[in-house]
């Protein structure tokens, strides 16, 4: 029962953060990034023909806590972000993603 409550709490926080990122609300800090900065990467994570990550997006990725970001990847489709494109950003920016993040959707929190 406690595990279910923890998962629900985490999901609620994640949804609020993602809404703030996508909705242009007041900036929030998530995984060592300002949510407004993370929004700069959205064009590289959406659609059938995503744009390459910008220099600004890659600068954001350099300071991001990648382990933290990996915990949110399974929620990305709910906000129109392709998880495979999102997980490919570090490599496209010349960075190494953490091995446990991989390209598959992990559901463990």
Residue frames relative to the residue before (quaternion, step in Angstrom):
aa qw qx qy qz dx dy dz
X 1.0000 0.0000 0.0000 0.0000 0.00 0.00 0.00
X 0.6629 0.4996 -0.3090 0.4643 3.60 0.93 -0.86
X 0.6265 0.5372 -0.3415 0.4497 3.58 1.03 -0.74
X 0.6395 0.5172 -0.3192 0.4708 3.58 1.01 -0.81
X 0.6436 0.5163 -0.3175 0.4674 3.61 0.98 -0.80
X 0.6491 0.5101 -0.3118 0.4704 3.59 0.98 -0.83
X 0.6522 0.5053 -0.3167 0.4680 3.57 0.93 -0.85
X 0.6467 0.5150 -0.3165 0.4651 3.58 0.95 -0.86
X 0.6472 0.5126 -0.3152 0.4679 3.59 0.95 -0.83
X 0.6628 0.4973 -0.3029 0.4707 3.58 0.88 -0.93
X 0.6575 0.5047 -0.3159 0.4617 3.59 0.90 -0.86
X 0.6380 0.5292 -0.3269 0.4540 3.58 0.99 -0.77
X 0.6602 0.4955 -0.3011 0.4774 3.57 0.93 -0.88
X 0.6588 0.5150 -0.3112 0.4516 3.57 0.90 -0.90
X 0.6498 0.5108 -0.3204 0.4627 3.59 0.91 -0.86
X 0.6484 0.5087 -0.3255 0.4636 3.60 0.94 -0.82
X 0.6535 0.5101 -0.3132 0.4633 3.58 0.95 -0.83
X 0.6779 0.4877 -0.2981 0.4623 3.57 0.88 -0.90
X 0.6156 0.5224 -0.3479 0.4766 3.60 1.04 -0.67
X 0.6476 0.5128 -0.3173 0.4658 3.58 0.97 -0.82
X 0.6416 0.5250 -0.3212 0.4578 3.58 0.99 -0.82
X 0.7635 0.3963 -0.2030 0.4678 3.54 0.78 -1.03
X 0.7111 0.4757 -0.2578 0.4490 3.56 1.10 -0.60
X 0.4637 -0.6985 0.4415 0.3197 3.58 1.20 -0.06
X 0.3175 0.7524 -0.5164 0.2578 3.58 1.13 0.47
X 0.7467 -0.3513 0.2855 0.4874 3.54 -1.32 0.00
X 0.5578 -0.6452 0.4143 0.3177 3.55 -0.92 0.95
X 0.1197 -0.7571 0.6400 0.0523 3.51 -1.15 0.81
X 0.4000 -0.6813 0.5502 0.2703 3.55 -1.20 0.48
X 0.1015 0.7752 -0.6152 0.1015 3.54 -0.79 1.08
X 0.8547 -0.0262 -0.0158 0.5183 3.55 -0.86 1.02
X 0.6904 -0.4998 0.2426 0.4634 3.59 0.99 0.96
X 0.6564 0.4669 -0.3232 0.4967 3.60 1.20 0.38
X 0.4526 -0.6100 0.5719 0.3097 3.50 -1.30 0.49
X 0.5183 -0.6715 0.4261 0.3144 3.61 -0.80 0.96
X 0.6160 0.5310 -0.3604 0.4568 3.62 1.06 -0.56
X 0.6265 0.5193 -0.3353 0.4747 3.59 1.08 -0.65
X 0.6408 0.5293 -0.3203 0.4546 3.57 0.97 -0.85
X 0.5916 0.5834 -0.3628 0.4220 3.59 1.08 -0.67
X 0.5638 0.6015 -0.3868 0.4132 3.61 1.16 -0.46
X 0.6733 0.4968 -0.2915 0.4636 3.58 1.17 -0.48
X 0.4495 0.7320 -0.4391 0.2631 3.61 1.18 -0.29
X 0.6562 0.5099 -0.3532 0.4297 3.67 0.81 -0.75
X 0.6713 0.4867 -0.2926 0.4763 3.60 1.17 -0.49
X 0.7228 0.4246 -0.2296 0.4945 3.58 1.29 -0.20
X 0.7126 0.4368 -0.2426 0.4925 3.59 1.26 0.04
X 0.8213 0.3407 -0.2227 0.3997 3.49 -1.35 0.45
X 0.6350 -0.5511 0.3911 0.3743 3.48 -1.31 0.28
X 0.7697 0.2200 -0.1344 0.5841 3.61 1.22 -0.44
X 0.0455 -0.8368 0.5453 0.0157 3.59 0.44 1.17
X 0.4663 -0.6481 0.5158 0.3107 3.54 -1.17 0.56
X 0.5780 -0.5510 0.4417 0.4090 3.59 -1.18 0.36
X 0.5752 -0.5788 0.4222 0.3949 3.61 -1.09 0.51
X 0.4427 -0.6849 0.5164 0.2614 3.55 -1.03 0.82
X 0.6633 -0.4631 0.3842 0.4450 3.57 -1.30 0.15
X 0.6385 0.5361 -0.3189 0.4508 3.56 1.05 -0.78
X 0.6342 0.5214 -0.3201 0.4727 3.55 1.02 -0.83
X 0.6744 0.4902 -0.2964 0.4658 3.57 0.89 -0.91
X 0.6060 0.5382 -0.3554 0.4657 3.59 1.08 -0.64
X 0.6351 0.5126 -0.3194 0.4815 3.58 1.05 -0.78
X 0.6543 0.5243 -0.3108 0.4477 3.59 0.93 -0.89
X 0.6211 0.5659 -0.3447 0.4185 3.60 1.06 -0.71
X 0.7474 0.3765 -0.2215 0.5006 3.62 1.04 -0.69
X 0.5022 0.6793 -0.4114 0.3422 3.57 1.27 -0.23
X 0.4057 -0.6489 0.5850 0.2686 3.51 -1.24 0.60
X 0.2769 -0.8192 0.4806 0.1459 3.57 -0.02 1.31
X 0.5998 0.5470 -0.3697 0.4520 3.61 1.05 -0.66
X 0.6421 0.5189 -0.3050 0.4747 3.56 1.01 -0.85
X 0.6700 0.5118 -0.3051 0.4428 3.60 0.82 -0.94
X 0.6113 0.5731 -0.3501 0.4186 3.57 1.03 -0.75
X 0.6358 0.5494 -0.3417 0.4210 3.59 1.04 -0.65
X 0.6989 0.4665 -0.2680 0.4712 3.59 1.21 -0.38
X 0.4774 0.7402 -0.4174 0.2237 3.59 1.14 -0.37
X 0.6427 0.5350 -0.3487 0.4232 3.62 1.00 -0.60
X 0.6537 0.5050 -0.3190 0.4647 3.61 1.22 -0.29
X 0.4651 0.7321 -0.4187 0.2692 3.57 1.20 -0.35
X 0.6461 0.5238 -0.3598 0.4228 3.66 0.84 -0.74
X 0.6137 0.5726 -0.3586 0.4085 3.61 1.07 -0.59
X 0.7430 0.3264 -0.2084 0.5458 3.60 1.23 -0.33
X 0.6418 -0.5924 0.3055 0.3792 3.55 1.18 0.58
X 0.5414 0.5928 -0.4139 0.4292 3.58 1.21 0.39
X 0.3811 -0.7120 0.5481 0.2178 3.56 -0.92 0.96
X 0.4181 -0.7383 0.4657 0.2514 3.62 -0.48 1.14
X 0.6323 0.5316 -0.3456 0.4451 3.60 0.98 -0.75
X 0.6555 0.4916 -0.3127 0.4804 3.59 0.99 -0.80
X 0.6431 0.5285 -0.3202 0.4524 3.57 0.99 -0.83
X 0.7003 0.4636 -0.2719 0.4698 3.57 0.92 -0.91
X 0.6319 0.5270 -0.3308 0.4621 3.59 1.24 -0.35
X 0.4838 0.7041 -0.4242 0.3005 3.62 1.18 -0.37
X 0.6557 0.5093 -0.3601 0.4254 3.64 0.72 -0.85
X 0.6677 0.4959 -0.3093 0.4610 3.59 0.87 -0.89
X 0.6534 0.5113 -0.3112 0.4634 3.59 0.98 -0.84
X 0.6938 0.4356 -0.2582 0.5121 3.57 1.22 -0.51
X 0.5585 -0.6308 0.3811 0.3807 3.59 1.27 0.14
X 0.5588 0.5827 -0.3861 0.4462 3.58 1.23 0.49
X 0.3971 -0.6954 0.5402 0.2588 3.56 -1.26 0.33
X 0.3229 -0.7267 0.5629 0.2252 3.61 -0.75 0.97
X 0.5841 -0.5582 0.4270 0.4062 3.59 -1.14 0.45
X 0.5948 -0.6169 0.3772 0.3512 3.62 -0.93 0.85
X 0.6805 0.5022 -0.3124 0.4326 3.61 0.92 -0.77
X 0.5720 0.5869 -0.3900 0.4199 3.60 1.20 -0.24
X 0.0355 -0.8556 0.5147 0.0420 3.57 0.94 -0.83
X 0.5823 -0.5686 0.4370 0.3829 3.54 -1.19 -0.52
X 0.6080 0.5585 -0.3570 0.4370 3.57 1.24 -0.26
X 0.5138 -0.6294 0.4845 0.3241 3.53 -1.24 0.42
X 0.1445 -0.7714 0.6168 0.0591 3.54 -0.62 1.18
X 0.2735 -0.7931 0.5268 0.1365 3.57 -0.87 0.92
X 0.5459 0.6272 -0.4236 0.3593 3.63 1.14 0.00
X 0.2249 -0.7650 0.5960 0.0950 3.49 -1.07 0.90
